[in-house]
């Protein structure tokens, strides 16, 4: 049995819909106007809302807009009831987040059918979100210990040497150990941040409203972000001379922060898994209505199917052999690109190294 809120300024219509829904074994409450409904929604959780469009005072569209702003009802299915169903009105309602329309006059069967359909859809979405959360918890519980223990073990071990050998270590030796502790600490901090980011991305992917807001971020300058990230990453690896950069000008539909994360993870891997003195080429261009970022390295290469494996956070053979890296950064880059209607894939090579391509939608297209 579902709990349903009926909003209509015509008393006879409210009573009729509540009676039909009660026949369908549903619990109902009703409101004569939008303001009353919003007060009820602030304190009561409903499984579905039926709202008339043409009401005195606040229209059904205005009620819908406010409903989607309330944390308590942001994801509650809303069916708009109207006697003036038209294409323009339907587009307006869908844009505001309506789940369905019920045109007047309607039959008992039609009302119960649309309610059942929307409730079943909401249940399916909840189950999908729960399954995703369960899967995410499972992946993280398996990966978290080793990925965090590796750098933590280094920190504890090196700190132990400093404590035990403090009287015999020379200043240069102590400084070198301190630098190693700092590197392990930075690595641990990076792993923790990546786990938090990946968790947020997976949970975000089940929230249509937040996804839409994310995809509506102001565009970013590809050339500026690419140049900034690539040069800083090369400097962090002490390989400024190995960077070959050619950033084309384009604006892409993604925030600068998220673009930096995607590019940063891919470029970092290129330096991490190739030897000093070998070039890392980073360039971008516009092709077929999208921006394409290419990152080439001359390292050991990446096996086919790697992007399919990291969707389930499987450990990547190439990464698991170096620094205990789980490939989580690459998983973040992949999922973040997909969330922004882009993609990551392996490009063609001359038989050596790795060529990763990042496609992102252009602004103004």
C-alpha positions in Angstrom: 0.0 0.0 0.0 1.4 3.4 -1.0 0.8 6.8 0.6 -0.4 9.3 -2.0 -1.0 13.0 -1.9 -3.8 14.4 -4.1 -3.6 18.2 -4.8 -6.6 19.8 -6.5 -8.6 22.9 -5.8 -11.9 21.2 -6.8 -13.3 19.4 -3.8 -15.3 16.9 -5.9 -12.3 15.9 -7.9 -10.2 15.5 -4.8 -12.8 13.3 -3.2 -13.2 11.2 -6.4 -9.5 10.5 -6.8 -9.1 9.7 -3.1 -12.0 7.2 -3.3 -10.6 5.5 -6.4 -7.2 5.3 -4.8 -8.6 3.8 -1.6 -10.3 1.2 -3.8 -6.8 0.4 -5.1 -5.7 -0.2 -1.5 -3.7 3.1 -1.2 -3.6 5.5 1.7 -4.4 9.1 0.7 -4.2 12.6 1.9 -5.4 15.7 0.0 -4.7 19.4 -0.2 -6.9 22.1 -1.8 -3.9 24.3 -3.0 -0.2 24.3 -3.6 0.7 26.1 -0.3 -1.2 23.6 1.8 0.5 20.7 -0.1 4.0 22.1 0.4 3.4 22.4 4.1 2.3 18.8 4.2 5.3 17.7 2.2 7.7 19.4 4.6 6.6 17.1 7.4 5.2 13.9 5.7 6.8 11.5 3.3 4.6 10.4 0.4 5.2 7.7 -2.2 3.5 9.6 -5.0 1.9 13.0 -5.7 -1.1 13.6 -8.0 -1.3 17.4 -8.8 -3.8 19.3 -10.9 -2.2 21.9 -13.2 -4.9 24.5 -13.4 -5.5 25.7 -9.8 -6.3 29.0 -8.2 -3.2 30.6 -6.8 -0.2 28.4 -7.3 -0.3 26.4 -10.6 0.6 22.7 -10.8 3.8 23.7 -12.6 4.8 26.0 -9.7 4.0 23.3 -7.2 6.1 20.8 -9.1 9.0 23.2 -9.2 8.8 23.7 -5.4 8.4 20.0 -4.8 11.7 19.3 -6.6 13.5 21.9 -4.5 12.5 20.2 -1.2 14.9 17.5 0.0 12.0 15.6 1.5 10.2 15.3 -1.9 12.9 15.8 -4.5 12.7 12.2 -5.7 9.0 11.6 -5.1 7.1 10.7 -8.4 4.7 13.4 -9.5 1.8 12.9 -11.9 0.3 16.1 -13.3 -3.5 16.0 -13.8 -4.9 18.2 -16.5 -7.8 18.8 -18.7 -5.7 20.8 -21.1 -3.0 18.3 -22.1 -1.0 19.8 -24.9 2.5 19.3 -26.3 3.9 22.6 -25.0 2.5 22.0 -21.5 3.8 18.5 -21.4 7.3 19.7 -22.4 7.1 22.3 -19.6 6.1 19.7 -17.0 8.7 17.2 -18.1 11.4 19.9 -18.0 10.4 20.7 -14.4 10.6 17.0 -13.4 7.1 15.6 -13.9 7.0 11.8 -14.1 3.8 11.5 -16.0 0.5 13.1 -17.2 -3.1 12.1 -16.6 -5.5 13.9 -18.8 -9.1 14.6 -17.7 -11.6 13.0 -18.0 -10.1 9.7 -16.9 -11.5 6.3 -16.0 -10.9 4.4 -12.8 -8.7 2.0 -14.7 -6.6 4.8 -16.2 -6.0 6.5 -12.8 -5.0 3.2 -11.1 -2.9 2.2 -14.0 -0.8 5.4 -14.1 -0.4 5.3 -10.3 0.7 1.7 -10.4 3.2 2.3 -13.3 4.8 5.2 -11.5 5.0 3.4 -8.2 6.6 0.4 -9.9 9.1 2.6 -11.7 10.0 4.4 -8.4 10.5 1.0 -6.7 12.8 -0.1 -9.5 14.9 3.0 -9.2 15.2 2.6 -5.4 16.2 -1.0 -5.9 18.8 0.0 -8.5 20.2 2.7 -6.1 20.3 0.2 -3.3 22.1 -2.4 -5.5 24.6 0.2 -6.6 25.3 1.2 -3.0 25.6 -2.4 -1.9 28.0 -3.1 -4.8 30.0 0.1 -4.0 30.3 -0.9 -0.3 31.5 -4.4 -1.4 34.1 -3.0 -3.8 35.5 -0.5 -1.3 35.6 -3.1 1.5 37.7 -5.3 -0.7 40.0 -2.6 -2.0 40.3 -0.2 0.9 42.6 -2.3 3.2 45.4 -3.0 0.7 45.4 0.4 -1.0 45.6 2.2 2.3 47.8 -0.3 4.1 50.7 -0.1 1.6 51.5 3.6 2.1 50.6 3.4 5.8 53.0 0.5 6.3 55.7 2.7 4.7 55.0 5.6 7.0 55.0 3.5 10.2 58.2 1.6 9.1 60.2 4.8 8.2 59.0 6.6 11.3 60.2 3.6 13.4 63.6 3.9 11.9 63.8 7.6 12.8 62.8 6.8 16.4 65.1 3.8 16.8 68.1 5.2 15.0 67.8 8.9 15.8 71.2 9.0 17.6 73.1 7.3 14.8 71.5 8.8 11.7 73.3 11.7 9.9 71.4 14.8 9.0 71.2 13.8 5.2 70.0 10.3 6.1 67.3 11.6 8.5 66.2 14.1 5.8 65.9 11.4 3.2 63.8 9.2 5.5 61.6 12.3 6.2 61.1 12.9 2.5 60.1 9.2 2.0 57.6 9.6 4.9 56.2 12.7 3.2 55.8 10.8 -0.1 54.0 7.9 1.5 51.7 10.4 3.3 50.9 12.2 0.1 50.1 8.8 -1.6 47.9 7.9 1.3 46.1 11.2 1.1 45.6 10.7 -2.6 44.1 7.2 -2.1 41.7 8.4 0.5 40.5 11.3 -1.6 40.1 9.0 -4.6 37.9 6.6 -2.6 35.8 9.5 -1.4 35.4 10.8 -5.0 34.6 7.5 -6.4 31.9 6.9 -3.8 30.4 10.3 -4.5 30.4 9.6 -8.3 28.6 6.2 -7.9 26.0 7.6 -5.6 25.6 10.7 -7.9 24.9 8.4 -10.9 21.6 7.3 -9.2 20.4 10.9 -8.7 18.9 12.4 -11.9 18.5 15.9 -10.4 22.1 16.1 -9.2 23.3 14.7 -12.5 21.4 17.3 -14.5 22.9 20.1 -12.3 26.4 18.7 -12.8 25.9 18.6 -16.6 24.8 22.2 -16.5 28.1 23.4 -15.1 29.7 26.5 -16.8 32.0 25.4 -19.7 35.7 25.2 -19.2 38.6 26.2 -21.4 40.2 23.0 -22.6 43.5 24.6 -23.6 44.0 26.3 -20.3 43.2 23.3 -18.1 45.1 20.9 -20.3 48.3 23.1 -20.2 48.0 23.7 -16.4 47.4 20.0 -15.5 50.0 18.6 -17.9 52.8 20.9 -16.8 52.1 20.5 -13.1 52.0 16.7 -13.4 55.3 16.6 -15.4 56.9 18.8 -12.7 55.7 16.5 -10.0 57.4 13.6 -11.7 60.5 15.7 -12.4 60.0 15.1 -16.1 59.3 18.6 -17.6 61.6 17.8 -20.5 59.6 14.7 -21.5 56.3 16.6 -21.9 55.2 17.3 -25.5 52.1 19.6 -25.3 49.8 20.8 -28.0 46.5 22.0 -26.6 43.9 23.2 -29.1 41.4 25.9 -28.1 37.8 24.7 -27.3 35.3 25.1 -24.5 33.8 21.9 -23.1 30.7 21.2 -21.0 32.3 20.3 -17.7 33.6 22.2 -14.7 37.3 23.0 -14.6 37.6 21.0 -11.4 36.2 17.8 -12.9 38.1 18.3 -16.1 41.3 18.7 -14.1 40.6 15.4 -12.3 40.0 13.5 -15.5 43.0 14.8 -17.3 45.2 14.7 -14.2 44.6 11.0 -13.6 45.3 10.0 -17.3 48.5 12.2 -17.6 49.7 11.0 -14.2 49.4 7.4 -15.3 51.3 8.2 -18.5 54.3 9.5 -16.5 54.0 6.9 -13.8 54.1 4.0 -16.2 56.8 5.2 -18.6 60.5 5.7 -18.1 62.2 9.1 -17.7 63.6 10.3 -20.9 60.7 8.9 -22.9 58.1 11.4 -24.3 54.6 11.9 -22.9 52.5 13.6 -25.6 49.4 15.5 -24.6 47.3 17.2 -27.3 43.7 18.1 -28.0 41.5 18.8 -31.1 37.9 19.1 -32.2 36.5 16.3 -34.3 33.0 15.3 -35.3 31.4 17.8 -32.9 33.4 16.8 -29.8 36.6 17.7 -28.1 39.2 14.9 -28.2 42.1 14.8 -25.7 45.0 12.4 -26.6 47.6 11.2 -24.1 50.4 9.1 -25.5 53.2 7.5 -23.5 56.0 5.1 -24.4 55.5 2.7 -21.5 54.6 -0.9 -21.1 51.2 -0.6 -22.8 47.7 -1.2 -21.5 45.8 -4.4 -22.4 42.5 -4.4 -24.3 39.4 -4.4 -22.3 40.9 -2.5 -19.4 38.1 0.1 -19.3 35.5 -2.7 -19.1 37.3 -4.2 -16.1 37.5 -1.0 -14.1 33.8 -0.4 -14.3 33.6 -3.0 -11.6 36.7 -1.8 -9.9 38.6 -5.0 -10.9 42.3 -4.6 -10.3 44.2 -3.7 -13.5 47.2 -5.9 -14.3 49.3 -3.0 -15.5 48.7 -0.9 -12.4 48.7 -3.7 -9.8 52.4 -4.4 -10.5 53.5 -0.9 -9.6 53.2 0.9 -6.3 50.2 -1.3 -5.4 48.0 1.0 -7.5 44.5 -0.4 -7.9 43.6 1.7 -10.9 41.0 3.6 -8.9 42.2 7.0 -10.4 41.5 5.6 -13.9 38.1 4.3 -12.8 37.3 7.8 -11.5 38.3 9.4 -14.8 36.3 6.9 -16.8 33.1 7.3 -14.8 33.4 11.1 -14.5 33.8 11.4 -18.3 30.7 9.2 -18.8 28.6 11.2 -16.3 29.4 14.3 -18.4 28.2 12.5 -21.6 31.8 11.8 -22.7 33.9 8.7 -22.9 37.4 7.2 -22.4 38.9 4.6 -24.7 42.2 3.3 -26.0 43.4 4.9 -29.3 45.7 3.4 -31.9 49.4 3.1 -31.3 52.4 2.1 -33.4 52.8 -1.0 -31.2 54.5 0.6 -28.2 53.2 2.5 -25.2 49.6 3.5 -24.5 47.3 6.0 -26.2 44.3 7.1 -24.1 41.6 9.2 -25.7 39.1 11.4 -23.8 36.0 12.7 -25.6 33.9 15.5 -24.1 30.9 17.5 -25.5 31.7 20.9 -26.8 29.9 24.0 -25.4 27.6 25.8 -27.7 26.8 22.8 -29.9 
